[in-house]
């Protein structure tokens, strides 16, 4: 029974390892395939794509601002018809009462009809329509560049997660090897303790080290799955199928020999450039908005009334139909003199906005250039680290083998063996970290220079 319980405990502790081993049956997911899925399946990119459609619709609507206002109106009214001479402002609520100037007030009702077709057309505004279209077009450009920037940043995030996945896969394999070494030490100690060569306390220490290494495996497996879930949310790929391609390291070791074309543009710079251009277009629109406007006005209307030309009130049914018709066409010039001050204030505000956007653009260019230099330094550092670490790993491995042999022969104690084992484990982990740092430096440089696709294409060749 004790053996069964112990075996069950070991299986439970190794369950994360068993699940990880099962994952390895899935074919490795290429980074290029992952980025393709992220570009088409990421929820945030779908939302940004819809924003482009909205801005394009607004721009299409703006193109038709030049259309005239052509209105058709008709009304039939019944009421009295009394008026007095004198002008007034209508206030929009005073009913019109044409004619009707008589010595006395008449309470008899009259029926009247009025039909009007009018045109109100701003036929020329000194480039105002063109300025509106340019602002709308530049606004579409801003949204489009924002989408490209979001795609670029999401791509960088997916690459970072993928490299983290690669790193944890390596750490999991290292931890599995560490568990095997601890099991080997434990088994050796049990044999030596049974024969009386070693004290029983060594067995307890070995069990503690083995348990510690299993707990580390559990934590690493948890982090590994968390990254799988993050990538699954971005790519809509089942997380169990997301396994990093560990062969990516081999072709990248020859990265210095690859010919990658220099980028012609960068999403970050393009986005801030579009914001600056949009602000400049708004400056021009402010200038055009407060210029004079040339208007074409036209109207045709007809009127009918139950009041005759001799000022007699006929029957109400005589008021139907039109008895008089008129037309009026004119061209007018409209300009508000106080717009000079409004134009000055708004233009000053917009110019300051343009200066702000220009400074932000310049700052992003400086930051990007600095990031490029930092990526070059980090890449060289990671290359130097990769050259040196194999020496550390080889020496640590040799030291462990020697210490293990000495321990089995009773020449050293368990503490010395554990020190050698931990040294080997640290060297293996350092090597895994160095490989991750190298990959991270390469792709960080590619991301900074907007060369990810060029890098992936070069790796396929």
URGIUR-V426063 format. One record per residue. N is the residue number from 1. RES is the residue in one letter. SS is DSSP state (alpha for helix, beta for strand, coil for the rest). D_FIRST is the distance of its C-alpha to the first C-alpha in whole Angstrom. Layout:
((N RES SS D_FIRST) (N RES SS D_FIRST))
This chain:
((1 X coil 0) (2 X alpha 4) (3 X alpha 5) (4 X alpha 5) (5 X alpha 6) (6 X alpha 9) (7 X alpha 10) (8 X alpha 11) (9 X alpha 12) (10 X alpha 14) (11 X alpha 15) (12 X alpha 17) (13 X alpha 19) (14 X coil 20) (15 X alpha 21) (16 X alpha 25) (17 X alpha 25) (18 X alpha 24) (19 X alpha 26) (20 X alpha 29) (21 X alpha 28) (22 X alpha 29) (23 X alpha 32) (24 X coil 34) (25 X coil 34) (26 X coil 37) (27 X coil 40) (28 X coil 42) (29 X beta 44) (30 X coil 47) (31 X alpha 49) (32 X alpha 52) (33 X alpha 50) (34 X alpha 49) (35 X alpha 52) (36 X alpha 54) (37 X alpha 51) (38 X alpha 52) (39 X alpha 55) (40 X alpha 55) (41 X alpha 52) (42 X coil 52) (43 X alpha 53) (44 X alpha 55) (45 X alpha 57) (46 X alpha 58) (47 X alpha 59) (48 X alpha 62) (49 X alpha 63) (50 X alpha 64) (51 X alpha 66) (52 X alpha 68) (53 X alpha 69) (54 X alpha 70) (55 X alpha 72) (56 X alpha 74) (57 X alpha 75) (58 X alpha 76) (59 X alpha 78) (60 X alpha 79) (61 X alpha 81) (62 X alpha 82) (63 X coil 84) (64 X coil 86) (65 X coil 88) (66 X coil 91) (67 X coil 91) (68 X coil 94) (69 X beta 94) (70 X beta 96) (71 X beta 96) (72 X beta 98) (73 X beta 99) (74 X beta 101) (75 X beta 102) (76 X beta 104) (77 X beta 105) (78 X beta 107) (79 X beta 109) (80 X coil 112) (81 X coil 114) (82 X coil 115) (83 X coil 115) (84 X coil 117) (85 X coil 118) (86 X coil 116) (87 X coil 113) (88 X coil 109) (89 X coil 106) (90 X coil 104) (91 X coil 101) (92 X coil 99) (93 X coil 100) (94 X coil 103) (95 X coil 105) (96 X coil 107) (97 X coil 111) (98 X coil 113) (99 X coil 117) (100 X coil 118) (101 X coil 120) (102 X coil 123) (103 X coil 125) (104 X coil 123) (105 X coil 119) (106 X coil 119) (107 X coil 116) (108 X coil 116) (109 X coil 113) (110 X beta 113) (111 X beta 110) (112 X beta 110) (113 X beta 107) (114 X beta 106) (115 X beta 104) (116 X beta 103) (117 X beta 102) (118 X beta 101) (119 X beta 100) (120 X beta 98) (121 X beta 97) (122 X beta 97) (123 X beta 98) (124 X beta 98) (125 X coil 96) (126 X coil 97) (127 X coil 93) (128 X alpha 91) (129 X alpha 90) (130 X alpha 89) (131 X alpha 87) (132 X alpha 85) (133 X alpha 84) (134 X alpha 83) (135 X alpha 81) (136 X alpha 79) (137 X alpha 78) (138 X alpha 77) (139 X alpha 75) (140 X alpha 73) (141 X alpha 73) (142 X alpha 71) (143 X alpha 69) (144 X alpha 68) (145 X alpha 68) (146 X alpha 65) (147 X alpha 63) (148 X alpha 63) (149 X alpha 62) (150 X alpha 59) (151 X alpha 58) (152 X alpha 59) (153 X alpha 57) (154 X alpha 54) (155 X alpha 54) (156 X alpha 54) (157 X alpha 51) (158 X alpha 49) (159 X alpha 50) (160 X alpha 48) (161 X alpha 45) (162 X alpha 45) (163 X alpha 45) (164 X alpha 42) (165 X alpha 40) (166 X alpha 41) (167 X alpha 40) (168 X alpha 37) (169 X alpha 36) (170 X alpha 37) (171 X alpha 35) (172 X alpha 32) (173 X alpha 32) (174 X alpha 33) (175 X alpha 30) (176 X alpha 28) (177 X alpha 29) (178 X alpha 29) (179 X alpha 25) (180 X alpha 25) (181 X alpha 27) (182 X alpha 24) (183 X alpha 22) (184 X alpha 24) (185 X alpha 25) (186 X alpha 21) (187 X alpha 20) (188 X alpha 24) (189 X alpha 23) (190 X alpha 20) (191 X alpha 22) (192 X alpha 25) (193 X alpha 23) (194 X alpha 21) (195 X coil 25) (196 X coil 26) (197 X coil 28) (198 X coil 27) (199 X coil 26) (200 X alpha 22) (201 X alpha 24) (202 X alpha 25) (203 X alpha 21) (204 X alpha 21) (205 X alpha 24) (206 X alpha 23) (207 X alpha 20) (208 X alpha 22) (209 X alpha 25) (210 X alpha 22) (211 X alpha 21) (212 X alpha 25) (213 X alpha 26) (214 X alpha 23) (215 X alpha 25) (216 X alpha 28) (217 X alpha 27) (218 X alpha 26) (219 X alpha 30) (220 X alpha 32) (221 X alpha 30) (222 X alpha 31) (223 X alpha 35) (224 X alpha 35) (225 X alpha 34) (226 X alpha 37) (227 X alpha 39) (228 X alpha 39) (229 X alpha 39) (230 X alpha 43) (231 X alpha 44) (232 X alpha 43) (233 X alpha 45) (234 X alpha 48) (235 X alpha 48) (236 X coil 46) (237 X coil 44) (238 X coil 40) (239 X alpha 38) (240 X alpha 36) (241 X alpha 39) (242 X coil 40) (243 X coil 39) (244 X beta 41) (245 X coil 43) (246 X coil 42) (247 X coil 45) (248 X alpha 48) (249 X alpha 48) (250 X alpha 50) (251 X alpha 53) (252 X alpha 53) (253 X coil 53) (254 X coil 57) (255 X alpha 58) (256 X alpha 61) (257 X alpha 62) (258 X coil 62) (259 X coil 65) (260 X coil 65) (261 X coil 68) (262 X coil 69) (263 X coil 68) (264 X coil 71) (265 X coil 70) (266 X coil 67) (267 X alpha 65) (268 X alpha 66) (269 X alpha 69) (270 X alpha 70) (271 X alpha 69) (272 X alpha 71) (273 X alpha 74) (274 X alpha 74) (275 X alpha 74) (276 X alpha 77) (277 X alpha 79) (278 X alpha 78) (279 X alpha 79) (280 X alpha 82) (281 X alpha 83) (282 X alpha 83) (283 X alpha 85) (284 X alpha 88) (285 X alpha 87) (286 X alpha 88) (287 X alpha 91) (288 X alpha 92) (289 X alpha 91) (290 X coil 94) (291 X coil 97) (292 X coil 99) (293 X beta 99) (294 X beta 101) (295 X beta 101) (296 X beta 102) (297 X beta 103) (298 X beta 105) (299 X beta 105) (300 X beta 107) (301 X beta 107) (302 X beta 109) (303 X beta 111) (304 X beta 112) (305 X beta 113) (306 X coil 115) (307 X beta 118) (308 X coil 121) (309 X coil 122) (310 X coil 125) (311 X coil 123) (312 X coil 123) (313 X beta 120) (314 X coil 119) (315 X coil 117) (316 X alpha 113) (317 X alpha 113) (318 X alpha 115) (319 X alpha 113) (320 X coil 110) (321 X coil 110) (322 X coil 112) (323 X coil 115) (324 X beta 115) (325 X beta 113) (326 X beta 112) (327 X beta 110) (328 X beta 110) (329 X beta 108) (330 X beta 108) (331 X beta 106) (332 X beta 105) (333 X beta 104) (334 X beta 102) (335 X coil 101) (336 X coil 100) (337 X coil 101) (338 X coil 99) (339 X alpha 96) (340 X alpha 97) (341 X alpha 95) (342 X alpha 92) (343 X alpha 92) (344 X alpha 93) (345 X alpha 90) (346 X alpha 87) (347 X alpha 88) (348 X alpha 87) (349 X alpha 84) (350 X alpha 83) (351 X alpha 84) (352 X alpha 82) (353 X alpha 79) (354 X alpha 80) (355 X alpha 80) (356 X alpha 77) (357 X alpha 75) (358 X alpha 77) (359 X alpha 76) (360 X alpha 72) (361 X alpha 73) (362 X alpha 74) (363 X alpha 71) (364 X alpha 68) (365 X alpha 70) (366 X alpha 70) (367 X alpha 66) (368 X alpha 66) (369 X alpha 68) (370 X alpha 66) (371 X alpha 62) (372 X alpha 64) (373 X alpha 64) (374 X alpha 61) (375 X alpha 59) (376 X alpha 61) (377 X alpha 60) (378 X alpha 57) (379 X alpha 57) (380 X alpha 58) (381 X alpha 56) (382 X alpha 53) (383 X alpha 54) (384 X alpha 55) (385 X alpha 51) (386 X alpha 50) (387 X alpha 52) (388 X alpha 51) (389 X alpha 47) (390 X alpha 46) (391 X alpha 48) (392 X alpha 45) (393 X alpha 42) (394 X alpha 43) (395 X alpha 44) (396 X alpha 40) (397 X alpha 39) (398 X alpha 40) (399 X alpha 40) (400 X alpha 36) (401 X alpha 36) (402 X alpha 38) (403 X alpha 36) (404 X alpha 33) (405 X alpha 34) (406 X alpha 36) (407 X alpha 32) (408 X alpha 31) (409 X coil 34) (410 X coil 33) (411 X coil 37) (412 X coil 36) (413 X coil 33) (414 X alpha 30) (415 X alpha 33) (416 X alpha 35) (417 X alpha 33) (418 X alpha 32) (419 X alpha 35) (420 X alpha 36) (421 X alpha 33) (422 X alpha 34) (423 X alpha 38) (424 X alpha 37) (425 X alpha 35) (426 X alpha 38) (427 X alpha 40) (428 X alpha 38) (429 X alpha 38) (430 X alpha 42) (431 X alpha 43) (432 X alpha 41) (433 X alpha 43) (434 X alpha 46) (435 X alpha 46) (436 X alpha 45) (437 X alpha 48) (438 X alpha 50) (439 X alpha 50) (440 X alpha 50) (441 X alpha 54) (442 X alpha 55) (443 X alpha 54) (444 X alpha 55) (445 X alpha 59) (446 X alpha 59) (447 X alpha 58) (448 X alpha 61) (449 X coil 63) (450 X coil 63) (451 X coil 62) (452 X alpha 58) (453 X alpha 59) (454 X alpha 62) (455 X alpha 59) (456 X alpha 56) (457 X alpha 59) (458 X alpha 60) (459 X alpha 56) (460 X alpha 56) (461 X coil 59))
